[in-house]
């Protein structure tokens, strides 16, 4: 407020001086004397008019500047809130797409991811991995140990499936891995690494018991002439062939069963 009074006062004084100069020039040109009355009129009128008018103008200017600043602050806050909301939405979407226990994609989103790869015509191999004797682990050691076993299997899959693969938990103790661009030989190598990694895992229960784990794996090639659903059915059939022939092994097309070492 003080700056408004000072600035408007300076404007009024400048107006009074300019008015006095103009009056003096005009009166002198007309051959008239610049008397006291002329000076008072030339000085007081600008002061009485220009001072409040300029003060009002400065006040309006500051109010507009404050309003613009407030709008800018509000816009910044809105942009920040929008970014935070988008980030929260992305986190929720990511969380909703994954299995809460293992962190792998859930069945729905795993299938979506594989369908997307198939739409890009990226051939590859689909593996289905099932925990062996999982019911016995639950029955003998409790559901907490069973859950921990699933987490360990998921970690083994994540470690060995490699970058570019898509992994998911598609059932209770059933997992799936899509290996884009893999042929059967390279898929067998990866499947064997997963099988060995799980077999090497030892869990100790709260009661001190050691729990051994193993998985059976079936696979199918996913190419242009096969849908994801068809590949899943074929891989599932080969998985149960691995179960029937002794577990802890891999069955892929045109390749022999890989038994535990």
C-alpha positions in Angstrom: 0.0 0.0 0.0 2.8 2.4 0.8 4.4 1.9 -2.6 1.0 2.7 -4.2 0.8 6.0 -2.3 4.3 7.0 -3.3 4.0 6.0 -6.9 0.6 7.7 -7.3 2.0 10.8 -5.5 4.9 11.0 -8.0 2.5 10.6 -10.9 0.3 13.4 -9.4 3.3 15.7 -8.9 4.5 15.1 -12.4 1.0 15.9 -13.7 0.8 19.1 -11.6 4.2 20.2 -12.9 3.2 19.4 -16.5 -0.1 21.2 -16.0 1.7 24.2 -14.6 4.1 24.4 -17.5 1.3 24.1 -20.0 -0.8 26.8 -18.2 2.3 29.1 -18.1 3.0 28.6 -21.8 -0.7 29.2 -22.8 -1.1 32.3 -20.6 2.1 33.8 -21.7 1.2 33.2 -25.4 -2.1 34.9 -24.8 -0.3 37.8 -23.1 -1.8 37.0 -19.8 0.0 36.9 -16.4 0.6 33.7 -14.5 -1.0 34.7 -11.3 -1.7 32.9 -8.0 -5.1 31.6 -9.1 -3.7 30.1 -12.3 -0.9 28.4 -10.3 -3.4 27.0 -7.8 -5.7 25.7 -10.5 -2.9 24.2 -12.5 -1.5 22.5 -9.5 -4.5 21.5 -7.4 -6.6 20.0 -10.2 -4.0 17.4 -11.3 -3.2 16.6 -7.6 -6.9 16.1 -6.8 -7.6 14.1 -10.0 -4.4 12.3 -10.9 -3.4 11.2 -7.4 -6.5 9.1 -6.7 -6.9 8.0 -10.3 -3.3 6.8 -10.5 -3.6 5.2 -7.0 -6.6 3.3 -8.2 -4.7 2.2 -11.4 -1.7 1.0 -9.4 -4.0 -0.8 -7.0 -5.8 -2.6 -9.9 -2.4 -3.4 -11.4 -1.2 -5.1 -8.2 -4.5 -6.9 -7.8 -4.2 -8.3 -11.4 -0.6 -9.3 -10.8 -1.6 -11.0 -7.6 -4.4 -12.8 -9.4 -2.1 -13.9 -12.1 0.4 -15.2 -9.5 -2.4 -17.0 -7.7 -3.5 -18.6 -11.0 0.1 -19.6 -11.7 0.4 -21.2 -8.2 -2.9 -23.0 -8.6 -1.9 -24.2 -12.0 1.4 -25.5 -10.6 -0.4 -27.2 -7.7 -2.9 -28.7 -10.1 -0.1 -30.0 -12.4 1.6 -31.5 -9.4 -1.6 -33.1 -8.2 -2.3 -34.4 -11.7 1.2 -35.9 -11.9 0.8 -37.5 -8.4 -2.6 -38.9 -9.4 -1.2 -40.3 -12.6 1.7 -41.9 -10.7 -0.7 -43.4 -8.1 -2.9 -44.7 -10.9 0.1 -46.3 -12.5 1.1 -47.9 -9.2 -2.4 -49.2 -8.6 -2.6 -50.5 -12.2 0.7 -52.3 -11.8 -0.3 -53.7 -8.4 -3.6 -54.9 -9.8 -1.8 -56.6 -12.7 0.4 -58.7 -10.4 -0.1 -61.6 -8.1 0.1 -60.2 -4.5 2.2 -63.1 -3.1 4.8 -63.6 -5.8 4.9 -60.3 -7.6 4.6 -62.1 -11.0 1.9 -61.2 -13.4 -1.5 -62.6 -12.6 -3.2 -65.0 -15.1 -5.2 -62.3 -16.9 -2.4 -60.0 -17.4 0.1 -62.7 -18.3 -2.2 -63.8 -21.1 -2.6 -60.2 -22.2 1.1 -59.8 -22.4 1.6 -63.0 -24.3 -1.2 -62.1 -26.7 0.5 -58.7 -27.3 3.8 -60.5 -28.1 1.9 -62.9 -30.4 0.2 -59.9 -32.2 3.7 -58.6 -33.0 4.3 -62.0 -34.6 7.1 -62.8 -32.2 7.4 -66.6 -32.2 8.7 -68.3 -29.1 8.1 -71.0 -26.5 5.5 -71.1 -23.8 6.4 -73.0 -20.6 4.0 -74.1 -17.8 5.7 -74.8 -14.5 4.0 -76.7 -11.7 5.3 -77.2 -8.1 5.6 -80.9 -7.3 4.0 -82.4 -4.3 2.7 -79.0 -3.3 -0.3 -80.4 -1.4 2.0 -82.5 0.7 4.1 -79.4 1.6 0.9 -77.6 2.7 -0.4 -80.6 4.6 2.9 -81.5 6.4 4.3 -78.1 7.0 1.4 -75.6 6.9 0.1 -73.1 4.4 2.7 -70.5 5.4 5.5 -72.8 4.3 3.5 -73.6 1.2 3.2 -69.9 0.4 6.9 -69.4 1.0 7.6 -72.3 -1.4 5.6 -70.5 -4.1 7.6 -67.3 -3.5 10.9 -69.2 -3.8 9.8 -70.8 -7.1 8.7 -67.4 -8.4 12.2 -66.1 -7.5 13.9 -69.0 -9.3 11.8 -68.3 -12.4 12.6 -64.6 -12.3 16.3 -65.3 -11.9 16.6 -67.8 -14.7 14.0 -66.8 -17.3 16.1 -63.9 -18.3 15.4 -60.4 -19.7 12.7 -60.1 -22.3 10.7 -63.1 -20.9 7.2 -62.8 -19.5 6.4 -64.6 -16.3 3.2 -65.1 -14.4 1.4 -67.1 -11.8 -1.6 -68.6 -13.6 -3.0 -70.9 -10.9 -2.5 -72.0 -7.3 0.9 -73.6 -7.7 1.1 -73.2 -11.5 3.4 -70.7 -13.2 4.0 -69.8 -16.9 6.8 -68.3 -18.8 6.8 -67.0 -22.3 10.2 -66.9 -24.0 9.9 -64.7 -27.2 12.3 -65.6 -30.0 13.4 -68.9 -28.4 13.5 -72.2 -30.2 13.0 -75.5 -28.5 16.7 -76.1 -27.8 17.2 -72.7 -26.1 13.9 -73.0 -24.3 15.0 -76.5 -22.9 18.2 -74.9 -21.6 16.2 -72.2 -19.8 13.7 -74.6 -18.5 16.5 -76.8 -17.2 18.1 -73.9 -15.4 14.7 -73.1 -13.7 14.3 -76.7 -12.7 17.8 -77.0 -11.3 17.4 -73.7 -9.4 14.2 -74.8 -7.7 15.7 -78.3 -6.9 18.7 -76.6 -5.3 16.5 -74.5 -3.0 16.2 -75.6 0.6 13.7 -74.2 2.9 13.8 -74.5 6.7 10.4 -74.4 8.4 9.8 -72.7 11.8 9.9 -76.2 13.3 13.4 -76.8 11.9 12.4 -79.2 9.1 14.1 -78.9 5.7 11.7 -78.8 2.8 13.0 -79.9 -0.7 11.2 -78.6 -3.7 11.0 -79.5 -7.4 8.9 -78.5 -10.4 7.6 -80.2 -13.5 7.6 -78.3 -16.8 5.8 -78.7 -20.0 6.2 -76.5 -23.1 4.8 -75.6 -26.5 6.0 -73.6 -29.4 4.0 -70.4 -30.0 4.1 -69.5 -33.7 2.0 -67.9 -36.4 -0.2 -71.0 -36.8 -1.0 -71.4 -33.1 -3.1 -69.3 -30.7 -2.1 -68.7 -27.2 -4.9 -70.8 -25.9 -3.8 -73.7 -28.1 -0.2 -73.4 -26.9 -1.4 -73.3 -23.3 -3.4 -76.5 -23.8 -0.5 -78.3 -25.4 2.0 -77.1 -22.8 -0.4 -78.2 -20.0 -0.7 -81.7 -21.6 3.1 -82.0 -21.7 3.3 -80.8 -18.1 1.1 -83.6 -16.9 3.1 -86.0 -19.0 6.1 -84.9 -16.9 4.1 -85.4 -13.8 3.1 -88.9 -14.8 6.6 -89.9 -15.7 8.1 -89.1 -12.3 8.0 -85.3 -11.8 11.0 -83.0 -11.5 11.4 -83.1 -15.2 10.7 -81.2 -18.5 8.7 -82.3 -21.5 9.0 -80.3 -24.7 8.1 -81.4 -28.3 10.6 -83.4 -30.2 12.9 -83.5 -27.2 13.3 -86.2 -24.6 12.1 -85.8 -21.1 14.8 -84.1 -18.9 14.9 -86.0 -15.6 16.4 -84.8 -12.4 20.2 -85.1 -12.3 
